[in-house]
Amino acid sequence: MGRIVVGSDGSEGGNAALGWAIEEAKIRQARLEVVHAWQPMSPTWSGLGAMGTSMAPPIDVDELRSYAQSILDAVLAARAEELAGVDLDAHLVEGHPIDVLVDAAKGADLLVVGSRGLGGFRGALLGSVSQHVGHHTRCPVVIVPHPRHDDPDGSHAA
């Protein structure tokens, strides 16, 4: 039995990757590890740093962790029927998605990611996370296209 790791962030791209990974895990009778990376935002990242650190609101790390867990829980609940019978392990990991996914993929048979997630620029064809893990992961990587990429006439573009 193999091990498939999939990055999930609740985005359309992440959900497409999860769907692909579920089907692949069923075909291979592999263990599926769903990984959701999260990290506290600093005032600088959020744009609040320009106001000065004394004016930046305090960051409640426990609340952010809880919110990230709720995203992972919702993603898995939405796929509960598809996941029935799949050997599943889900992880909420603090850290940058690139580092978290590369680390999680150590010893895996396959890493699956979406081509665009929550952090991507609108219109980007390949997100920075998928691009980086594709270059830095030792196992094969499947980058599942964003669901709207298969719309050649653009009629469903956001």
N, C-alpha and C positions, 0 to 999 in steps of 0.2 A: 504494500500500500504506500502510495506517495503522499507528498504534502504540497498543497497549493496555498500560496499566500495571496490575499487580495487586499488592496488599499481601498478603504471606504470612507468618504467624507460627507455623504448625504447629497452630493451634487448629482446632476443628471449623468455626467461622465462616470462618477463613482458608482452609481446605481447600474449603469450599463456594464461596467467591469464586474460588479458583483454578480449580475445575472449570468454573464459569460462564465465566470469562475464556478458558480453553482453547477451549471451544466457540465463543465469539464470535470469537476470533482465527482459527479455522478458517473460519467463515462469511465473515468480512471479508478473509481472506487477509492478516491484519495481523501485524506483529511483536509478540510478547508479551514484555513485560519484567516479570519476577517480582522484587519488591523485598522484602527482609527487613531491617527496621530493628532495631538492637540498641543498647543503651547500658549501660555499666558502672553497677552499682548503688552508690550511696553508702551508707555506714553508716547515715545518717539514714533513707534510703528503706527499708532492710531492717529497721529497727527496732532496729538495734544502736547507734544514736547515743545512746540513753538510757544506755548503759553507759559512755559516755565514749569519746572518740576513742582514748585510749591502749589501750583494751581491744578496739577493733574489729579484726577480722582484716584482714590486708592483702588488697587486691583484685588478683588476677592478671588483668589486662586481656587478655593473650594467650590465657589459658584461656577467658575469657568469649567472646572473638571466635571461638575455635575451636569452642566449644559452639554458638554462633549459626550458624556455617557448617555444623555437622553437622545442625542442624535444617533449614536450607535444602536441603542435599543430600538428606536423607531425604524431604522433601516432594516434591522433583523426582523422586527415584528411584521413589517410590510412584506417580507419574503418568507414568512413562517411556513406557508404551505409548500413552497419550492424547496425549503430547507429540510423538510421532513425526511428522515432517513439518512441525511448527510452527517458524517462525522465532523462536527463543527466545534471550533474554538474561536472565541472572540476576545480581542485585546484592545483596551484603551491605553495608549502609551503617550506619555508626555515627551515632546521633542519635535524637532522639525520633521515634516513628512519624509523628506529625502533620507535623512539619517535613520529614522524609524523603519522605513520600508527596506532599505538596504540591509539593516541589521536583522529584521524579521525574516528576510529571504535567505539568510545564511543556512545552508543545508536543505533548502527547499528544492523541489523539483521544478517549480514554476512560480513566477510572480506575475500577477495580473493587476494592471492599473488602467484608469480611464485616461483618455487623451487630454481632457480638461477637467479641472476640479473647481473648487470654490475660490482658489487663489489666482486663477488664470485671468489674463487680459481678454476682454471680449474680442472675439474674432481670431484669437490665437489658434493655430492649427494643432500644435503640440505643446502641452503645458510644460513648465519648467520641471515639475516633479517627475513626470513620465520621461522626459528627456534625460534627466540626470540618473534616474534609477536604471534606465536602459543602458547607460554607459558604465555604471559602477556596481552592478549586481552580477554575481558569478553564475547564477542560474538563468535559464531562458526567461525572457520577459515578453508578455503579451500586452500590447497597448491597444485597448478597445477604443475604436473611434467614438467620438462624441455622437450621441443619437441624431443630431441634426446634420452631421457631415454626410449622411447618405441621402440628402435632399438636394439633388443637382440643380433644380431650378430656383432654389431659395425661397419657395413659397411658404415654408414653415420656419424661416429664420426669425430669431427673437429681435 
